[in-house]
Amino acid sequence: MTDSSTRPTLPDRLSVNPRSKFYDAAIFEHEVGIKLNGKERFDVEEYCISEGWVKVASAKALDRRGQPLLLTVKGTVEAFYR
């Protein structure tokens, strides 16, 4: 069982894409949860708490590199460890 004192603090902005400058592998060793407007989201690719947005992948659209297009959804963002 992991102790909450060994977990790194969650940053203001975090991305699940390893190519992003906001990616942090140490945080993803633990399970991270995101709430947007009080509802938990399981499809979040990137978030920013201070600016109040999350980015989620579109259903079928791809960018020119073959990655899913990210849609920005605004609201109250809360990040937490599960």
N, C-alpha and C positions, 0 to 999 in steps of 0.2 A: 504494500500500500504506500502511495506517495504522500509525502508530507507537504502541506501548503507552504511551509517556510522555504523549501528547496525549489519552488517554482519561480521562474523569473517574472518580474512585473510585466503586465501587458502594456505594449506601447500604444501611443495615440493612433498610429496608423500601422497597419499590418497587411501583408499580401501573402497568398498561398503559392504564388508563382516564384520558383527559385531564381528566375532571371530578374526579378524586380529588386530595386534597392531597398524596399521595405520588407523583404523576406528575412525571417530569423528562424533558423533551424532549431535552436534551443527551445523556443516556445512551442513548436509543433511536436516535441517529445511528449507533451501533455495534451489532453483534449480541450480544445477551446470552443466556447459557445458564443453566439452573437444574438442579441435581441434587437429588433428594429421595431420601434413603437410598441414595446411590450410583448411582442410575439417573437418566439425563437425562430431563426432562419437557419437552414441547413445547406443552402446553396451559395453562400457568400464567398467570393473570390478575394475581395479586398475591402477594408473598412477604414474610416477615419472618424474618431469620436468627436474631436473638436469642431470639425466642419459638418458633421451630421449626415453622412452618407455611407452607403455600402454599394459595392459593385457586384452584380450577379451576371452569369453567363446567359446569353440569349439562347433560345431553343435550337435554332438551326443555322443562323448566320455566322459566317467565318470571316476573319480579316484576311489580308493578302498573304499572311504568313501561315494560314491554316489554323490559327487559334480562334476560339469562340469570341464573338464580340461581347463586350461587357456593357451592361446597362446600369446607369446610376440611379439608385433609389434613395430619396432623402427622407430624413426623420430623426428621431431620437435613437442613438446607437449606444448599446451597452455590451461590453465584452467581459467574459468571465471564464474561469476554468470550471469544467464539469467535474 
